[in-house]
Amino acid sequence: MNMDATEVIDVEGVRRTVSGDTGLLAELVELFDLEIPGLRSRLADALRAEDNKAIASAAHRLKGSLATLGACCISTAEQLELAAQRGGGDEVRDLARRLEGELDEVVPALRALIQGGAL
């Protein structure tokens, strides 16, 4: 995908969240980087089991983490949560695939913005 970091992250939003404290943001990014494999695994397990309640729960958890980091893919996580609550199907699988690709961009985008001094 390799999008520009500002297409992946709401720079102003994340700046407000951490009150301009790039050290705090760097810590949050590292925590997210450690947390994301477990969250992805939880979502993948729920998808394999076609467990819409667990899919919605995993998407909700991701949504919270993504909001803190100003990740624009929060909207995809929200759409996934709602689709799973409605009953799943192809829409859930499509949104989950889209979210997986978008998640790949979050940590690199944040690190690029921190290193480039944009945050």
C-alpha positions as CSV (number, residue, x, y, z in Angstrom):
1,M,0.0,0.0,0.0
2,N,2.7,2.5,1.0
3,M,0.6,5.6,1.5
4,D,1.9,8.9,2.6
5,A,1.9,9.0,6.4
6,T,-0.6,11.9,6.5
7,E,-3.1,9.8,4.6
8,V,-2.8,7.1,7.3
9,I,-2.7,9.3,10.4
10,D,-4.8,12.3,11.5
11,V,-1.8,14.4,12.4
12,E,-3.7,17.2,14.2
13,G,-5.8,14.7,16.0
14,V,-2.9,12.7,17.4
15,R,-1.0,15.8,18.2
16,R,-4.0,16.9,20.4
17,T,-4.3,13.5,22.0
18,V,-0.7,13.6,23.2
19,S,-0.6,17.4,23.8
20,G,2.4,17.5,21.5
21,D,4.4,15.1,23.6
22,T,6.3,13.1,21.0
23,G,7.9,11.0,23.8
24,L,4.5,9.9,24.9
25,L,3.4,9.2,21.4
26,A,6.5,7.1,20.8
27,E,5.6,5.0,23.9
28,L,2.1,4.6,22.6
29,V,3.3,3.5,19.2
30,E,5.6,0.9,20.8
31,L,2.7,-0.4,23.0
32,F,0.4,-0.6,20.0
33,D,3.2,-2.4,18.0
34,L,3.4,-5.0,20.8
35,E,-0.4,-5.3,21.2
36,I,-1.4,-5.5,17.5
37,P,-0.3,-9.1,16.8
38,G,-2.6,-10.3,19.6
39,L,-5.5,-8.2,18.3
40,R,-5.0,-9.4,14.8
41,S,-4.9,-13.0,16.0
42,R,-8.1,-12.5,17.9
43,L,-9.8,-11.1,14.9
44,A,-8.5,-13.8,12.6
45,D,-9.7,-16.5,15.0
46,A,-13.1,-14.9,15.2
47,L,-13.3,-14.7,11.4
48,R,-12.3,-18.4,11.0
49,A,-15.0,-19.4,13.5
50,E,-17.5,-17.0,11.8
51,D,-18.2,-15.7,15.3
52,N,-19.8,-12.3,14.7
53,K,-19.9,-11.4,18.3
54,A,-16.1,-12.0,18.7
55,I,-15.5,-10.2,15.4
56,A,-17.4,-7.1,16.6
57,S,-15.5,-7.3,19.9
58,A,-12.1,-7.5,18.3
59,A,-13.0,-4.6,15.9
60,H,-14.2,-2.5,18.9
61,R,-10.9,-3.1,20.7
62,L,-8.9,-2.2,17.6
63,K,-11.1,0.9,17.2
64,G,-10.1,2.2,20.6
65,S,-6.4,1.7,20.0
66,L,-6.6,3.3,16.5
67,A,-8.5,6.3,17.9
68,T,-5.7,7.0,20.4
69,L,-3.1,7.0,17.6
70,G,-5.1,9.1,15.2
71,A,-5.2,6.3,12.7
72,C,-7.6,7.0,9.8
73,C,-8.5,3.3,9.4
74,I,-10.6,3.7,12.5
75,S,-13.5,4.1,10.1
76,T,-12.9,0.6,8.7
77,A,-12.7,-0.9,12.2
78,E,-16.0,0.8,13.0
79,Q,-17.6,-0.4,9.8
80,L,-16.4,-3.9,10.5
81,E,-17.8,-3.8,14.0
82,L,-21.2,-2.7,12.7
83,A,-21.2,-5.2,9.9
84,A,-20.5,-8.0,12.4
85,Q,-23.3,-6.8,14.6
86,R,-25.6,-7.0,11.6
87,G,-24.8,-10.6,11.0
88,G,-21.5,-10.9,9.0
89,G,-21.1,-12.4,5.6
90,D,-19.1,-11.2,2.7
91,E,-19.2,-7.6,3.9
92,V,-17.4,-8.6,7.1
93,R,-14.8,-10.6,5.2
94,D,-14.2,-7.7,2.8
95,L,-13.9,-5.2,5.6
96,A,-11.6,-7.4,7.6
97,R,-9.2,-7.8,4.6
98,R,-9.3,-4.0,4.1
99,L,-8.5,-3.4,7.7
100,E,-5.6,-5.9,7.7
101,G,-4.0,-3.9,4.9
102,E,-4.6,-0.6,6.5
103,L,-3.2,-1.8,9.9
104,D,0.1,-2.6,8.1
105,E,0.5,1.1,7.5
106,V,-0.2,2.5,11.0
107,V,3.0,2.0,12.9
108,P,5.4,2.8,10.0
109,A,3.4,6.0,9.3
110,L,3.5,7.1,13.0
111,R,7.3,6.4,13.2
112,A,7.9,8.3,10.0
113,L,5.9,11.3,11.3
114,I,7.8,11.2,14.7
115,Q,11.2,10.9,13.0
116,G,10.4,13.6,10.5
117,G,9.4,16.0,13.2
118,A,5.8,16.3,12.0
119,L,4.4,15.5,15.4
